Amino acid sequence: MPIITLTSDIGLQDYLTGAIKGLLLQNCPDARLVDISHHISPFNLPQATYICRAAFRHFPEGTFHLVLNNLFDRKADYLLMAKHNGQYICCADNGLMTMIAGEMPAAVVRLPLDPGAPKTTINLVHIMAQAIRQVNGGAALEDAGTLVSEIVVKNNLQPLTGADYIEGQIIHIDNFENVVVNITREQFDEHRNGRKFAIFFRRDEMIRSISETYADVPEGQKLALFNSAGYLEIAVNKGNAAGLFGLQGFSRDQLQQATYQQLSFYQTVRIIFE
């Protein structure tokens, strides 16, 4: 009984998410389908990476992850399927594979598209579903497609660092408008090295401590903590940090930007060590 997860930027406004599930169940009738998120911002690969990495690690080996974000980034005649950490990831060859895995997976195959079929989301998912059925039935990964050693490689956004600071980018704003920054607890501890610190955002807002829970501060007060995924989060107890402070996440325009330094102060959080 395979577990198949779904992550996309499709939303839930129309039929497509339901049709995808129906198609998967036609090919794998005993599958357990799990929605991770269908509300990732369009073209937002950093957010998709954060959501997938945070969720995938909690699934058992043998899980199949379908990542349907930015499927039509390139005019390709194939999809990718890889085995990573005992799990399988299916997505377009758009850079997400290496961003989610954090490296080149040990084994990646191309799943050829049907040249006679329209290149629609449904037909692409059908190709993925056939590969899942084959691998779940006992076939080796290379039997489902053609092994490749070169794919589109994109790296995860990394914070800027210096001797006395670390500066991260907002990669996600959750349903409570808590702001997630691409600084992990490990990165913070390594650069802090026992020193005092101050967290700055929107130029004049400052936090000098890390909380354990939202209730550590009075209602309406700002705080910083490391969330369940291990990333720095700026929040307001029973409030909305993004709206209150005008903080913003990734924008589509950044796809064309060559340097991280072009981000505005509404999109970054800087920690100064003393």
C-alpha positions as a printed Julia matrix, in Angstrom:
274×3 Matrix{Float64}:
   0.0    0.0     0.0
   2.07   2.99   -1.22
   1.96   6.39    0.39
   1.81   9.19   -2.19
   2.12  12.81   -1.13
   1.06  15.81   -3.17
   2.62  19.27   -3.1
   1.65  21.96   -5.6
   0.87  25.57   -6.34
  -2.48  24.58   -7.9
  -4.74  25.66   -5.04
  -8.16  24.18   -4.3
 -10.35  26.52   -6.32
 -11.16  24.13   -9.17
 -11.28  20.47  -10.15
  -7.6   19.82  -10.79
  -6.46  18.6    -7.36
  -9.39  16.18   -7.2
  -8.76  14.96  -10.74
  -5.1   14.29   -9.89
  -6.13  12.17   -6.92
  -8.63  10.25   -9.04
  -5.97   9.55  -11.64
  -3.53   8.32   -9.0
  -6.15   6.01   -7.54
  -6.87   4.56  -10.98
  -3.21   3.58  -11.27
  -2.64   2.7    -7.6
  -6.04   1.75   -6.13
  -4.63   0.86   -2.71
  -2.56   4.04   -2.35
  -2.86   6.37    0.61
  -2.87   9.95   -0.68
  -1.58  12.71    1.57
  -1.85  16.42    0.8
   1.16  18.39    2.0
   0.16  21.75    0.53
  -1.54  23.12   -2.58
  -1.16  26.75   -1.56
   2.51  27.38   -2.35
   2.95  30.71   -4.11
   3.35  30.32   -7.9
   6.97  29.98   -9.05
   8.17  30.14   -5.43
  10.83  27.44   -5.39
  12.36  28.5    -2.03
   8.96  28.17   -0.34
   8.28  24.84   -2.04
  11.68  23.61   -0.88
  11.05  24.66    2.71
   7.6   23.01    2.79
   8.82  19.78    1.19
  11.99  19.4     3.26
  10.1   20.07    6.49
   7.42  17.5     5.66
   9.24  14.73    3.79
  11.52  13.81    6.69
   8.51  12.64    8.72
   7.38  10.06    6.14
   8.5    6.42    6.1
  10.88   4.92    3.58
   9.25   4.0     0.3
   6.98   7.07    0.24
   6.43   8.67   -3.17
   6.42  12.47   -3.22
   4.84  14.26   -6.19
   5.98  17.88   -6.35
   3.88  19.6    -8.99
   5.27  23.11   -8.65
   6.39  25.02  -11.71
   5.79  22.0   -13.95
   6.09  24.02  -17.14
   9.25  25.96  -16.32
  10.96  24.47  -19.37
   9.7   22.9   -22.57
  10.94  19.43  -21.77
   9.86  16.02  -23.02
  10.45  14.24  -19.73
   9.95  14.37  -15.96
  12.31  13.32  -13.18
  12.03  10.6   -10.57
  14.74  10.13   -7.96
  15.41   8.01   -4.91
  16.68  10.0    -1.94
  16.96   8.89    1.68
  14.86   5.83    0.91
  12.01   7.89   -0.54
  11.03   8.78   -4.12
  10.61  12.3    -5.47
   8.86  13.09   -8.76
   8.99  16.59  -10.25
   9.87  18.58  -13.34
  13.49  19.2   -14.24
  13.32  22.77  -12.89
  15.92  22.75  -10.11
  13.59  21.62   -7.34
  15.1   18.14   -7.18
  18.49  19.37   -5.95
  16.94  22.08   -3.78
  14.76  19.56   -1.93
  17.43  16.88   -1.69
  20.14  19.39   -0.82
  22.4   17.54   -3.25
  22.34  15.46   -6.39
  20.35  12.33   -5.46
  22.19   9.04   -5.81
  19.84   7.82   -8.55
  17.74   9.93  -10.93
  15.81   8.78  -13.99
  14.01  10.58  -16.76
  10.4    9.61  -17.3
   9.66  10.21  -21.0
   6.45  11.99  -21.91
   4.06  10.64  -24.52
   4.93  12.68  -27.65
   1.38  12.28  -28.93
  -0.35  13.53  -25.78
  -0.93  17.19  -24.85
   1.47  18.46  -22.2
  -1.12  19.09  -19.5
  -0.88  18.69  -15.74
  -3.13  15.62  -15.88
  -1.04  13.9   -18.54
   2.18  14.66  -16.65
   0.74  13.2   -13.45
  -0.33  10.15  -15.44
   3.33   9.56  -16.38
   4.32   9.87  -12.71
   1.52   7.51  -11.67
   2.65   4.84  -14.12
   6.2    5.04  -12.78
   4.95   4.8    -9.18
   2.88   1.71  -10.03
   5.91   0.11  -11.67
   8.37   0.83   -8.83
   5.83  -0.02   -6.14
   5.28  -3.32   -7.91
   8.9   -4.27   -7.39
  10.7   -2.84  -10.41
  14.0   -1.05   -9.96
  14.05   2.72  -10.4
  16.07   2.4   -13.61
  13.36   0.16  -15.05
  10.9    3.06  -14.82
  13.04   5.47  -16.82
  16.48   6.32  -18.12
  19.25   6.92  -15.6
  20.8   10.4   -15.93
  23.77  12.1   -14.33
  22.94  15.69  -15.3
  19.83  17.62  -14.35
  19.01  21.27  -13.72
  20.8   22.2   -10.5
  19.66  25.01   -8.22
  20.95  25.61   -4.72
  18.96  26.5    -1.64
  18.98  30.11   -0.5
  21.67  30.5     2.13
  21.93  33.37    4.62
  24.65  35.97    4.25
  27.22  35.79    7.03
  30.04  37.87    8.48
  32.15  37.89   11.61
  29.43  39.6    13.64
  26.2   39.05   11.72
  23.98  36.63    9.82
  21.28  37.87    7.46
  18.46  35.69    6.16
  15.62  35.94    3.7
  11.93  35.43    4.4
  11.02  32.17    2.65
   7.53  31.52    3.99
   4.61  33.3     5.65
   2.23  30.85    7.29
  -1.53  30.96    7.85
  -1.07  32.98   11.05
   1.23  35.4     9.2
   4.22  34.2    11.16
   7.35  34.87    9.13
   9.85  32.05    8.48
  13.46  32.98    7.7
  16.09  30.76    6.07
  18.27  30.7     9.19
  18.35  27.37   11.02
  18.98  26.85   14.71
  22.3   25.18   13.83
  23.43  28.18   11.78
  22.37  30.57   14.52
  24.2   28.64   17.26
  27.33  28.28   15.15
  27.62  31.99   14.38
  26.46  33.15   17.8
  29.15  31.17   19.61
  27.76  32.2    23.01
  27.58  35.92   22.24
  24.7   38.3    22.94
  22.61  39.13   19.9
  19.92  41.4    18.49
  17.51  40.44   15.7
  16.66  43.35   13.4
  13.93  43.56   10.76
  12.22  46.42    8.98
  15.22  48.56    9.98
  13.95  49.65   13.39
  12.31  46.53   14.88
  14.48  44.55   17.29
  14.25  41.34   19.36
  16.95  40.35   21.85
  15.91  36.86   22.92
  14.75  33.52   21.52
  11.43  32.29   22.9
  10.37  28.69   23.34
   6.67  29.29   22.7
   4.41  32.12   21.54
   3.07  32.43   25.08
   6.49  33.53   26.37
   5.51  37.13   25.61
   2.28  39.04   26.33
  -0.45  39.08   23.7
   0.32  41.49   20.9
   4.09  41.45   21.52
   6.66  40.34   18.96
   8.95  37.38   19.48
  11.45  35.13   17.73
  11.64  31.36   18.03
  12.8   28.31   16.11
   9.81  26.45   14.71
   9.19  22.71   14.39
  11.23  22.61   11.18
  14.18  24.24   12.94
  13.96  27.61   11.16
  13.9   31.08   12.66
  10.4   32.52   12.91
   9.3   36.07   13.64
   5.82  36.18   15.17
   3.39  38.19   17.26
   1.58  36.4    20.09
  -2.03  36.13   18.84
  -1.21  38.64   16.11
   0.02  38.73   12.52
   3.67  39.66   12.19
   3.77  39.9     8.39
   0.83  42.28    8.19
   1.74  44.31   11.26
   5.34  44.94   10.18
   4.81  44.9     6.42
   7.14  41.95    5.94
   7.18  40.21    2.58
   8.31  36.87    1.24
   9.69  35.75   -2.1
   8.43  37.55   -5.19
   8.37  36.32   -8.77
  10.66  39.18   -9.84
  13.49  37.64   -7.83
  13.7   34.78  -10.34
  15.55  37.18  -12.61
  17.74  38.74   -9.93
  21.38  37.73   -9.92
  22.27  38.73   -6.39
  20.77  38.32   -2.98
  21.68  41.93   -2.16
  18.79  43.26   -4.28
  16.29  42.14   -1.63
  14.51  44.88    0.28
  14.57  45.29    4.05
  10.95  44.09    4.03
  12.24  40.66    2.97
  15.28  40.2     5.2
  16.09  39.64    8.86
  19.56  40.43   10.24
  21.05  39.13   13.48
  23.9   41.15   14.96
  26.22  39.42   17.44
  27.89  41.45   20.17
